[in-house]
Amino acid sequence: METKVLTAHVPLSLAQKVDQLASRLERSRGWIVKQALTAWIDQEEERRRLTLEALVDVDDGNVVDHQSVQAWADSLDGDAPISLPR
């Protein structure tokens, strides 16, 4: 697998945490950073996928208007909450 060196300036406190974690896990700093970066990228890709999926719902008219949501939220404080709007 080809690799590329990336350089980033991070706060000293974060670098110390990376060092501590690397020591505790008996792994290199690079391994820790690669794991963290991979997890973050996966999370951001999933967020984008879900956003695009939600935008399709909006385009298709699958939305709940603000007034219905507000009425539902307000009813949660009372004795007889209304059903979740759909």
PyMOL commands that set and color helices and strands:
alter all, ss='L'
color gray80, all
select helices_A, chain A and resi 12-25+29-59+66-75
alter helices_A, ss='H'
color red, helices_A
deselect
rebuild
show_as cartoon
